[in-house]
Amino acid sequence: MAVIEPVIGFGWLKTIVFTVSVDSIALMPCNPNIGGSSKGHLVREIDALGGQMGKTIDQTFIQSKMLNKSKGPAVHSLRAQADKHDYTEFMRRTLENQENLTVKQAEIVDILTEDGHVSGVVTHTGGIYPCRAAILATGVYLKARCLCGESITYTGPNGLQAATHLSDSLKRLGIELVRFKTGTPARIDKRSIDFSKMEEQFGDETVVPFSFTTNPEDVQKDQVSCWLTYTNEETHEIIRSNLDRSPIYAGVIEGVGPRYCPSIEDKVVKFADKNRHQVFIEPEGNYTNEMYIGGMSSSLPEDVQYRMYRTVPGLENARIVRNAYAIEYDCIPATQLKSTLEFKKVEGLFSGGQFNGSSGYEEAAAQGLMAGINASMKLLGKEQIVLKRSEAYIGVLIDDLVTKETNEPYRMMTSRAEYRLLLRQDNADMRLTPIGHQVGLISDERYEALLDKKAMIEKEIERVNHVMIGGSKEVQEFLEAHKSTPLKTAVSLAELIRRPELSYEILEPLDKEREPLPAGVIEQVNIHVKYEGYITRQLRQVEQFKKMEVKLIPEALDYNDISGLRIEAQQKLSAVRPHSVGQASRISGVTPADISVLLIYMEQFNRAHRKESV
């Protein structure tokens, strides 16, 4: 939890972060990596806004890959294996040396309010800390319990202390809580693994950094390997024979688990037609023998875990360092939040991370950053930031959470973003760094560098549209060598770039007047020119989308007064209280017919209020 207090007369804020363990700051209790499909987009966007995650993983990664490179740029996404210890240490140093920020080890047990506004927090030892804004980021620690077979331990992940009292305080404030669950696989001693029976997985030859501020040359280094193996029918039979000992299937677990990251028990039961499942063996760091067994999270008892893991090729002699387990915890239906991540019922109380019903480090970091920005903007009397679905994956993430009933841990996926061709990971700085500068997280120097980059891109796109390439012998031989159709008449360089088999970089020998440009500029020029038609079409769709987003719904509007609006729609709209018609249209259970009724009523409502004001 973070609490924030403005310093009168200054444009800055004093903040204190409470954690149940200072040693667990930025702990990675599950997978040892940052990024992945769509999650890499979130990390890039966090960095573009001025966040820290991308910078930290650039300093502490041990393997890096750009995923989906065989597909279009909309789904390219970075994923890096982290040295868990180094990641935690680097992030902790960053926090401890941040001006106006104090880190305090303490469990928060109560939220204090005055007249519906947060006024302070209380620690387990009775300390009272007054504040005008507070951010809840409880992760999976709130009333947490870990389950491994018949064994139940009332702790957070990795045996860390759970937060056991805050739930009661939140309930007293009228905040609804639900139970979710997630899980983690075993960690196995590297010395007991036979890697000769597995497929080696290498990192990229040329590493692309997460942070736009990282010099690409600084991240080119020797990388460690990961490994791929598979379960088999013997594995599955052991699991099926012991389902009655799994808390998931024995009815012991109350919480709902993540559909897109199922336990191995769930995979075997729900995908009974599959005779094998992928298992990724990933190192947890440079200076540990612990290997993460990705794809085999479980809550089965220890004896079954040994039998199960030892059926997997390469793990026949596996020695378990840490058992797999499931973890259950309290979180909220995020429809109780505004789009700014402030609670509707408690002014000044914000919420971020897995407490909002999401899953994953990246989703948590994105929400934490936005909650922090908006709490700060509120206290400084400035406009809060709500990213649109057409502006950022972060906008999609938060909009989904606050408008849709999430009955399982929410995971970001590229398919959730309607405008993913515009929301590429490569252009996150172009989209969001101006906003980061606006709220004070991006320096003037970095912002000026972005403006220079934009100018170079625009100038080069203009140039390649006007450079004409004729059908000379040199050109025809070049095109033939690249299996491209010969020219019949002169064409612009841009037209050649649009050919699937060619690119801005490949065409350099034909572009005699080309001046050297930074790699980031070249990348943007190539994408903008090659996908110009698709990008233009999607921009038109965004303009249509914006027409609905600017139709703001009056706060005083009572949905129960709208005749013709279905009862279900009245209930859903009253619960979520969307800020715009566009957001209302995305609420589960609200139909296009309901939106038409709402628009008619809004026009009458606004007309009546205009008459009253006159």
Salt bridges, closest charged atoms under 4 A:
ASP23 OD1 - ARG92 NH1 2.94
GLU45 OE2 - ARG431 NH1 2.83
ASP47 OD1 - LYS55 NZ 3.69
ASP47 OD2 - ARG446 NH2 3.14
ASP86 OD1 - HIS85 ND1 3.53
GLU96 OE2 - ARG92 NE 2.84
ASP110 OD1 - ARG172 NH2 3.47
GLU150 OE2 - ARG245 NE 3.18
ASP168 OD1 - LYS143 NZ 3.67
ASP189 OD2 - ARG191 NH2 2.73
ASP189 OD2 - ARG319 NH2 3.44
ASP204 OD1 - LYS69 NZ 3.37
GLU233 OE1 - ARG240 NH2 3.07
GLU237 OE1 - ARG240 NH2 3.49
ASP266 OD1 - LYS270 NZ 3.95
GLU282 OE2 - ARG79 NH2 2.99
GLU284 OE2 - LYS84 NZ 3.13
GLU284 OE2 - ARG187 NE 3.08
GLU290 OE1 - ARG322 NE 2.73
ASP303 OD2 - ARG245 NH1 3.02
GLU316 OE2 - LYS197 NZ 3.23
GLU328 OE1 - ARG145 NE 2.63
GLU328 OE1 - ARG179 NH2 3.55
ASP330 OD1 - ARG179 NH1 2.94
GLU342 OE1 - LYS338 NZ 3.52
GLU342 OE2 - LYS378 NZ 3.31
GLU347 OE2 - LYS378 NZ 3.15
GLU362 OE1 - LYS39 NZ 3.55
GLU363 OE1 - LYS39 NZ 2.85
ASP399 OD2 - ARG389 NH1 2.82
ASP399 OD2 - ARG586 NE 2.44
ASP400 OD1 - ARG389 NH1 2.80
ASP400 OD1 - LYS404 NZ 3.17
GLU405 OE2 - LYS572 NZ 3.80
GLU408 OE2 - ARG259 NH2 2.63
GLU418 OE2 - ARG389 NE 2.90
ASP426 OD2 - ARG424 NE 3.06
ASP429 OD2 - LYS453 NZ 2.76
ASP444 OD1 - HIS437 NE2 2.79
GLU460 OE2 - ARG463 NH2 2.79
GLU462 OE2 - HIS466 ND1 3.57
GLU474 OE2 - LYS512 NZ 3.03
GLU477 OE2 - LYS473 NZ 3.97
ASP511 OD2 - ARG463 NH2 2.59
ASP511 OD2 - ARG514 NE 2.84
GLU532 OE1 - ARG498 NH2 2.59
GLU543 OE2 - LYS546 NZ 3.80
GLU549 OE2 - ARG586 NH1 2.86
GLU568 OE1 - ARG566 NH1 3.30
GLU568 OE2 - LYS572 NZ 3.48
ASP594 OD2 - ARG566 NH2 2.71
GLU603 OE2 - ARG607 NH2 3.54
GLU603 OE2 - ARG610 NH2 3.85
